[in-house]
Amino acid sequence: MKPSQSRLQENRLQRSEALVEQHVLALFRRMPMLCGFALREDLEVTDITVYTWPGYTAGEDLYRDLMSSLAELAEERPEALALMRGRTFARSFN
């Protein structure tokens, strides 16, 4: 592979990684109860961790919203799928 092609491919990968990061951060902002989630290689959610408080119970609607958001990202940017496979995403605190 030529150096310019390699650089171009690296730039695309960096843009895709940044897009996934932005999408996941927006997801955490939109869902303040979401602490983290894990995806299998087939992109199925294996684990969802949420903060709870009196009167709040995470239900099927949280799972549907999460899956809908991830599907939206996959439709917009198919190259992001490879970056999400088998990963765990967690809210970070500073």
C-alpha positions as CSV (number, residue, x, y, z in Angstrom):
1,M,0.0,0.0,0.0
2,K,1.3,3.4,-0.9
3,P,2.0,5.8,1.9
4,S,-0.7,8.2,0.7
5,Q,-3.3,5.4,0.6
6,S,-2.2,4.3,4.1
7,R,-2.6,7.9,5.4
8,L,-6.0,8.2,3.8
9,Q,-7.2,5.0,5.3
10,E,-5.9,6.1,8.7
11,N,-7.7,9.4,8.4
12,R,-10.9,7.6,7.6
13,L,-10.5,5.4,10.6
14,Q,-9.9,8.3,12.9
15,R,-13.0,10.1,11.6
16,S,-15.1,7.0,12.1
17,E,-13.7,6.6,15.7
18,A,-14.5,10.2,16.4
19,L,-18.0,9.8,15.0
20,V,-18.7,6.7,17.2
21,E,-17.4,8.6,20.2
22,Q,-19.6,11.6,19.5
23,H,-22.6,9.4,19.0
24,V,-22.1,7.5,22.2
25,L,-21.4,10.7,24.2
26,A,-24.7,12.1,22.9
27,L,-26.4,8.9,23.8
28,F,-25.2,9.2,27.4
29,R,-26.3,12.8,27.6
30,R,-29.7,11.9,26.3
31,M,-30.1,9.0,28.7
32,P,-28.8,10.2,32.1
33,M,-29.7,6.9,33.7
34,L,-27.4,4.9,31.4
35,C,-24.0,4.0,32.9
36,G,-22.7,1.7,30.2
37,F,-23.4,-1.1,27.8
38,A,-21.6,-3.9,26.0
39,L,-22.0,-5.2,22.5
40,R,-21.2,-8.6,21.2
41,E,-19.5,-9.2,17.9
42,D,-22.9,-9.5,16.3
43,L,-23.8,-6.1,17.8
44,E,-26.4,-7.5,20.2
45,V,-26.4,-5.7,23.6
46,T,-25.1,-8.1,26.2
47,D,-25.2,-5.9,29.3
48,I,-26.8,-2.6,30.2
49,T,-26.0,-0.8,33.4
50,V,-28.2,2.0,34.7
51,Y,-28.4,4.3,37.7
52,T,-31.7,3.9,39.5
53,W,-33.5,6.1,41.9
54,P,-36.7,5.7,43.8
55,G,-39.6,5.4,41.4
56,Y,-37.5,4.7,38.3
57,T,-37.3,1.3,36.8
58,A,-35.4,0.8,33.6
59,G,-37.5,-1.2,31.2
60,E,-37.8,-2.3,27.6
61,D,-38.1,1.3,26.5
62,L,-34.5,2.0,27.5
63,Y,-33.3,-1.0,25.6
64,R,-35.3,0.0,22.5
65,D,-34.0,3.6,22.6
66,L,-30.4,2.3,22.9
67,M,-30.8,-0.1,20.0
68,S,-32.6,2.5,17.9
69,S,-29.7,4.9,18.5
70,L,-27.1,2.4,17.5
71,A,-29.1,1.3,14.4
72,E,-29.3,5.0,13.4
73,L,-25.5,5.3,13.6
74,A,-25.1,2.1,11.6
75,E,-27.4,3.4,8.9
76,E,-25.6,6.8,8.7
77,R,-22.1,5.4,8.9
78,P,-21.8,1.6,8.0
79,E,-18.0,1.8,8.6
80,A,-18.7,2.5,12.3
81,L,-20.1,-1.0,12.8
82,A,-16.6,-2.5,12.8
83,L,-15.6,-0.1,15.6
84,M,-18.5,-1.0,17.8
85,R,-18.3,-4.8,17.6
86,G,-17.3,-6.5,20.8
87,R,-16.8,-3.3,22.7
88,T,-18.0,-2.0,26.1
89,F,-19.0,1.7,26.3
90,A,-19.1,3.4,29.7
91,R,-20.0,6.8,31.0
92,S,-16.9,8.5,32.3
93,F,-16.7,10.9,35.2
94,N,-14.1,13.6,35.6
